[in-house]
Amino acid sequence: MPSEITITASLTASKGGASVATGTLSKILDMTGDGVQVQTVSVTDAGTVEIPIAAAIATLGQCVVKNLDDDYYVDLAYDDGADFAANQFARLKPGAFILWRPVFPTLKTKIYGQAQSGHTVMVGAWYVEE
């Protein structure tokens, strides 16, 4: 059945006379398979943690990652064997999220900055096969 994935976003900001308003942006996509994945990953201050993509996701499609913490930022990077910093592509504020179509099957995350010793940040991840 076509048109199983719907993506909707908007951005509105105004300050000091400058403003932006995208209106509602929307895209409908077809799923080639039926693979979906929902997971929560614990990220400690000890280093990077992989956000695995299940084998059921045969074709990388859309992905949403949300920082579920109230205090700490988290960084996201692709893992192609290089250094985390070389492949970092996002830093999420507490409560922030990102939606994109991954190009590498392995994603890693870590807490940004100096977290309290032993602190754990929860990161939610949703993948849909496309």
C-alpha positions in Angstrom: 0.0 0.0 0.0 1.6 3.3 -1.0 1.9 6.5 1.1 2.4 4.8 4.5 5.0 7.3 5.9 3.9 10.9 6.6 6.5 13.5 7.7 5.3 16.9 8.9 7.4 19.8 10.2 7.3 23.6 10.7 9.6 26.3 12.1 8.5 29.6 13.4 10.8 32.1 15.2 10.7 35.8 15.9 13.1 38.1 17.8 14.4 41.6 17.4 12.5 42.3 14.2 13.8 39.2 12.5 11.4 36.3 11.8 11.0 33.1 9.9 7.9 31.1 9.3 8.1 28.0 7.0 4.4 27.1 7.3 3.7 23.4 7.4 6.0 21.3 5.4 4.8 17.8 4.6 6.1 14.8 2.7 4.4 11.4 2.1 6.6 8.4 1.3 6.0 4.7 0.5 7.4 1.9 2.6 9.1 -0.9 0.6 8.9 -3.3 3.6 7.2 -3.4 7.0 10.2 -2.9 9.3 9.8 -0.5 12.2 11.8 -0.1 15.4 11.2 1.8 18.6 13.8 1.8 21.4 15.2 3.7 24.3 18.9 3.7 24.9 20.7 4.5 28.2 23.7 6.8 27.6 26.1 7.1 30.6 29.0 9.6 31.1 31.4 6.8 30.4 31.6 7.3 26.6 29.7 6.6 23.4 26.8 4.2 23.1 25.6 2.6 19.9 21.9 3.0 18.9 21.5 -0.2 17.0 19.3 -0.7 14.0 17.4 -4.0 14.0 17.9 -6.5 11.2 14.2 -6.1 10.4 15.1 -2.7 8.9 16.3 -3.9 5.5 16.3 -0.4 3.8 17.2 2.6 5.9 14.4 5.0 5.9 13.3 7.8 8.2 14.7 8.1 11.7 13.8 10.3 14.7 16.0 10.5 17.8 14.9 12.5 20.9 16.9 13.5 23.9 14.7 12.4 26.8 16.8 14.1 29.5 15.9 17.3 31.3 19.5 18.6 32.0 22.1 17.4 29.5 22.8 17.7 25.8 23.6 14.6 23.7 25.7 14.4 20.6 24.9 12.1 17.6 27.5 10.7 15.1 27.6 8.1 12.4 30.0 5.2 13.1 32.1 4.3 10.1 35.1 3.4 12.1 36.4 6.9 12.4 36.6 9.1 15.5 33.3 10.2 17.0 34.0 13.9 16.6 34.9 13.4 12.9 31.4 12.0 12.2 29.3 14.1 14.6 26.3 15.7 12.9 24.0 16.9 15.7 23.8 18.1 19.3 20.4 17.8 20.9 19.4 20.1 23.7 17.3 18.5 26.5 14.0 17.5 25.1 15.0 18.3 21.5 14.7 15.9 18.6 15.9 15.4 15.0 14.4 13.7 12.0 16.4 12.6 9.0 17.2 9.7 6.6 20.4 7.9 7.8 23.0 7.0 5.3 25.1 4.7 7.6 23.5 1.7 9.5 25.3 2.5 12.7 24.5 5.5 14.9 26.3 6.4 18.1 25.4 8.9 20.9 27.2 10.4 23.9 26.5 13.0 26.6 27.9 16.4 25.7 30.2 18.1 28.2 30.7 17.2 31.8 27.8 15.2 33.2 27.7 14.3 36.8 29.5 11.1 37.5 27.1 8.2 37.0 24.5 10.3 35.3 22.4 8.5 32.6 20.6 10.1 29.7 17.8 8.3 27.9 17.6 8.7 24.2 14.5 7.5 22.2 15.0 6.3 18.7 12.4 5.4 16.0 13.3 3.9 12.7 11.0 3.2 9.7 12.0 1.1 6.7 11.6 3.0 3.5 
